[in-house]
Amino acid sequence: MKNWRILRDYRRAAHTLTDAASGIANLHNIALTR
């Protein structure tokens, strides 16, 4: 059960990192196209 909890937290962290990375990429693209 403990491993499942760690895996779930890891997936949540990965999702947050992915969202942050895509947000930064979007800002970068906006800056480049201006």
PyMOL Python script that loads the backbone (N, CA, C, O; Angstrom):
from pymol import cmd

cmd.read_pdbstr("""\
ATOM      1  N   MET A   1       0.834  -1.205   0.000  1.00  0.00           N
ATOM      2  CA  MET A   1       0.000   0.000   0.000  1.00  0.00           C
ATOM      3  C   MET A   1       0.872   1.261   0.000  1.00  0.00           C
ATOM      4  O   MET A   1       0.555   2.251  -0.659  1.00  0.00           O
ATOM      5  N   LYS A   2       1.976   1.203   0.752  1.00  0.00           N
ATOM      6  CA  LYS A   2       2.855   2.372   0.838  1.00  0.00           C
ATOM      7  C   LYS A   2       3.450   2.709  -0.532  1.00  0.00           C
ATOM      8  O   LYS A   2       3.556   3.880  -0.899  1.00  0.00           O
ATOM      9  N   ASN A   3       3.836   1.671  -1.285  1.00  0.00           N
ATOM     10  CA  ASN A   3       4.405   1.909  -2.617  1.00  0.00           C
ATOM     11  C   ASN A   3       3.390   2.582  -3.530  1.00  0.00           C
ATOM     12  O   ASN A   3       3.740   3.451  -4.329  1.00  0.00           O
ATOM     13  N   TRP A   4       2.120   2.172  -3.404  1.00  0.00           N
ATOM     14  CA  TRP A   4       1.069   2.758  -4.235  1.00  0.00           C
ATOM     15  C   TRP A   4       0.958   4.251  -3.949  1.00  0.00           C
ATOM     16  O   TRP A   4       0.798   5.067  -4.856  1.00  0.00           O
ATOM     17  N   ARG A   5       1.048   4.591  -2.647  1.00  0.00           N
ATOM     18  CA  ARG A   5       0.941   5.986  -2.251  1.00  0.00           C
ATOM     19  C   ARG A   5       2.096   6.803  -2.846  1.00  0.00           C
ATOM     20  O   ARG A   5       1.888   7.905  -3.353  1.00  0.00           O
ATOM     21  N   ILE A   6       3.293   6.260  -2.779  1.00  0.00           N
ATOM     22  CA  ILE A   6       4.470   6.945  -3.333  1.00  0.00           C
ATOM     23  C   ILE A   6       4.310   7.127  -4.842  1.00  0.00           C
ATOM     24  O   ILE A   6       4.611   8.189  -5.388  1.00  0.00           O
ATOM     25  N   LEU A   7       3.832   6.075  -5.503  1.00  0.00           N
ATOM     26  CA  LEU A   7       3.652   6.142  -6.952  1.00  0.00           C
ATOM     27  C   LEU A   7       2.625   7.211  -7.316  1.00  0.00           C
ATOM     28  O   LEU A   7       2.808   7.958  -8.277  1.00  0.00           O
ATOM     29  N   ARG A   8       1.545   7.277  -6.538  1.00  0.00           N
ATOM     30  CA  ARG A   8       0.502   8.266  -6.803  1.00  0.00           C
ATOM     31  C   ARG A   8       1.058   9.680  -6.626  1.00  0.00           C
ATOM     32  O   ARG A   8       0.806  10.557  -7.452  1.00  0.00           O
ATOM     33  N   ASP A   9       1.814   9.898  -5.548  1.00  0.00           N
ATOM     34  CA  ASP A   9       2.420  11.209  -5.314  1.00  0.00           C
ATOM     35  C   ASP A   9       3.392  11.564  -6.434  1.00  0.00           C
ATOM     36  O   ASP A   9       3.456  12.711  -6.874  1.00  0.00           O
ATOM     37  N   TYR A  10       4.149  10.564  -6.890  1.00  0.00           N
ATOM     38  CA  TYR A  10       5.121  10.791  -7.962  1.00  0.00           C
ATOM     39  C   TYR A  10       4.411  11.198  -9.243  1.00  0.00           C
ATOM     40  O   TYR A  10       4.858  12.102  -9.948  1.00  0.00           O
ATOM     41  N   ARG A  11       3.294  10.524  -9.542  1.00  0.00           N
ATOM     42  CA  ARG A  11       2.540  10.857 -10.758  1.00  0.00           C
ATOM     43  C   ARG A  11       1.963  12.262 -10.657  1.00  0.00           C
ATOM     44  O   ARG A  11       1.927  12.997 -11.643  1.00  0.00           O
ATOM     45  N   ARG A  12       1.512  12.630  -9.464  1.00  0.00           N
ATOM     46  CA  ARG A  12       0.958  13.975  -9.284  1.00  0.00           C
ATOM     47  C   ARG A  12       2.051  15.020  -9.484  1.00  0.00           C
ATOM     48  O   ARG A  12       1.826  16.051 -10.118  1.00  0.00           O
ATOM     49  N   ALA A  13       3.228  14.748  -8.942  1.00  0.00           N
ATOM     50  CA  ALA A  13       4.353  15.670  -9.086  1.00  0.00           C
ATOM     51  C   ALA A  13       4.746  15.783 -10.558  1.00  0.00           C
ATOM     52  O   ALA A  13       5.026  16.876 -11.050  1.00  0.00           O
ATOM     53  N   ALA A  14       4.765  14.648 -11.256  1.00  0.00           N
ATOM     54  CA  ALA A  14       5.121  14.652 -12.674  1.00  0.00           C
ATOM     55  C   ALA A  14       4.100  15.457 -13.466  1.00  0.00           C
ATOM     56  O   ALA A  14       4.462  16.187 -14.389  1.00  0.00           O
ATOM     57  N   HIS A  15       2.827  15.328 -13.107  1.00  0.00           N
ATOM     58  CA  HIS A  15       1.771  16.066 -13.805  1.00  0.00           C
ATOM     59  C   HIS A  15       1.954  17.566 -13.574  1.00  0.00           C
ATOM     60  O   HIS A  15       1.804  18.366 -14.498  1.00  0.00           O
ATOM     61  N   THR A  16       2.277  17.938 -12.342  1.00  0.00           N
ATOM     62  CA  THR A  16       2.494  19.354 -12.016  1.00  0.00           C
ATOM     63  C   THR A  16       3.685  19.898 -12.799  1.00  0.00           C
ATOM     64  O   THR A  16       3.635  21.008 -13.330  1.00  0.00           O
ATOM     65  N   LEU A  17       4.762  19.104 -12.868  1.00  0.00           N
ATOM     66  CA  LEU A  17       5.948  19.532 -13.612  1.00  0.00           C
ATOM     67  C   LEU A  17       5.628  19.687 -15.090  1.00  0.00           C
ATOM     68  O   LEU A  17       6.104  20.619 -15.739  1.00  0.00           O
ATOM     69  N   THR A  18       4.820  18.772 -15.624  1.00  0.00           N
ATOM     70  CA  THR A  18       4.450  18.835 -17.041  1.00  0.00           C
ATOM     71  C   THR A  18       3.635  20.093 -17.305  1.00  0.00           C
ATOM     72  O   THR A  18       3.853  20.780 -18.303  1.00  0.00           O
ATOM     73  N   ASP A  19       2.689  20.399 -16.406  1.00  0.00           N
ATOM     74  CA  ASP A  19       1.872  21.599 -16.561  1.00  0.00           C
ATOM     75  C   ASP A  19       2.754  22.845 -16.515  1.00  0.00           C
ATOM     76  O   ASP A  19       2.582  23.763 -17.318  1.00  0.00           O
ATOM     77  N   ALA A  20       3.693  22.872 -15.578  1.00  0.00           N
ATOM     78  CA  ALA A  20       4.586  24.023 -15.444  1.00  0.00           C
ATOM     79  C   ALA A  20       5.454  24.174 -16.690  1.00  0.00           C
ATOM     80  O   ALA A  20       5.650  25.282 -17.189  1.00  0.00           O
ATOM     81  N   ALA A  21       5.973  23.051 -17.187  1.00  0.00           N
ATOM     82  CA  ALA A  21       6.835  23.084 -18.369  1.00  0.00           C
ATOM     83  C   ALA A  21       6.061  23.578 -19.584  1.00  0.00           C
ATOM     84  O   ALA A  21       6.578  24.378 -20.364  1.00  0.00           O
ATOM     85  N   SER A  22       4.825  23.107 -19.751  1.00  0.00           N
ATOM     86  CA  SER A  22       4.030  23.527 -20.909  1.00  0.00           C
ATOM     87  C   SER A  22       3.668  25.007 -20.779  1.00  0.00           C
ATOM     88  O   SER A  22       3.611  25.724 -21.777  1.00  0.00           O
ATOM     89  N   GLY A  23       3.425  25.460 -19.554  1.00  0.00           N
ATOM     90  CA  GLY A  23       3.107  26.869 -19.339  1.00  0.00           C
ATOM     91  C   GLY A  23       4.299  27.746 -19.695  1.00  0.00           C
ATOM     92  O   GLY A  23       4.142  28.786 -20.336  1.00  0.00           O
ATOM     93  N   ILE A  24       5.488  27.329 -19.280  1.00  0.00           N
ATOM     94  CA  ILE A  24       6.709  28.076 -19.597  1.00  0.00           C
ATOM     95  C   ILE A  24       6.947  28.072 -21.107  1.00  0.00           C
ATOM     96  O   ILE A  24       7.349  29.084 -21.682  1.00  0.00           O
ATOM     97  N   ALA A  25       6.697  26.927 -21.742  1.00  0.00           N
ATOM     98  CA  ALA A  25       6.882  26.827 -23.191  1.00  0.00           C
ATOM     99  C   ALA A  25       5.922  27.773 -23.903  1.00  0.00           C
ATOM    100  O   ALA A  25       6.295  28.415 -24.885  1.00  0.00           O
ATOM    101  N   ASN A  26       4.692  27.861 -23.412  1.00  0.00           N
ATOM    102  CA  ASN A  26       3.715  28.758 -24.022  1.00  0.00           C
ATOM    103  C   ASN A  26       4.168  30.206 -23.893  1.00  0.00           C
ATOM    104  O   ASN A  26       4.070  30.973 -24.851  1.00  0.00           O
ATOM    105  N   LEU A  27       4.663  30.586 -22.722  1.00  0.00           N
ATOM    106  CA  LEU A  27       5.150  31.952 -22.521  1.00  0.00           C
ATOM    107  C   LEU A  27       6.331  32.225 -23.445  1.00  0.00           C
ATOM    108  O   LEU A  27       6.444  33.310 -24.014  1.00  0.00           O
ATOM    109  N   HIS A  28       7.204  31.243 -23.591  1.00  0.00           N
ATOM    110  CA  HIS A  28       8.380  31.384 -24.449  1.00  0.00           C
ATOM    111  C   HIS A  28       7.944  31.590 -25.896  1.00  0.00           C
ATOM    112  O   HIS A  28       8.491  32.440 -26.598  1.00  0.00           O
ATOM    113  N   ASN A  29       6.956  30.810 -26.342  1.00  0.00           N
ATOM    114  CA  ASN A  29       6.468  30.935 -27.717  1.00  0.00           C
ATOM    115  C   ASN A  29       5.840  32.304 -27.938  1.00  0.00           C
ATOM    116  O   ASN A  29       6.025  32.908 -28.995  1.00  0.00           O
ATOM    117  N   ILE A  30       5.101  32.798 -26.951  1.00  0.00           N
ATOM    118  CA  ILE A  30       4.474  34.119 -27.070  1.00  0.00           C
ATOM    119  C   ILE A  30       5.557  35.195 -27.178  1.00  0.00           C
ATOM    120  O   ILE A  30       5.447  36.124 -27.977  1.00  0.00           O
ATOM    121  N   ALA A  31       6.603  35.052 -26.362  1.00  0.00           N
ATOM    122  CA  ALA A  31       7.696  36.025 -26.380  1.00  0.00           C
ATOM    123  C   ALA A  31       8.412  35.997 -27.732  1.00  0.00           C
ATOM    124  O   ALA A  31       8.816  37.040 -28.246  1.00  0.00           O
ATOM    125  N   LEU A  32       8.565  34.809 -28.301  1.00  0.00           N
ATOM    126  CA  LEU A  32       9.271  34.687 -29.581  1.00  0.00           C
ATOM    127  C   LEU A  32       8.452  35.248 -30.737  1.00  0.00           C
ATOM    128  O   LEU A  32       9.004  35.853 -31.656  1.00  0.00           O
ATOM    129  N   THR A  33       7.137  35.050 -30.691  1.00  0.00           N
ATOM    130  CA  THR A  33       6.306  35.476 -31.817  1.00  0.00           C
ATOM    131  C   THR A  33       6.007  36.964 -31.785  1.00  0.00           C
ATOM    132  O   THR A  33       5.505  37.508 -32.769  1.00  0.00           O
ATOM    133  N   ARG A  34       6.305  37.644 -30.667  1.00  0.00           N
ATOM    134  CA  ARG A  34       6.033  39.072 -30.594  1.00  0.00           C
ATOM    135  C   ARG A  34       7.041  39.885 -31.368  1.00  0.00           C
ATOM    136  O   ARG A  34       6.948  41.111 -31.404  1.00  0.00           O
TER     137      ARG A  34
END
""", "prot")
cmd.dss("prot")
cmd.show_as("cartoon", "prot")
cmd.util.cbc("prot")
cmd.orient("prot")
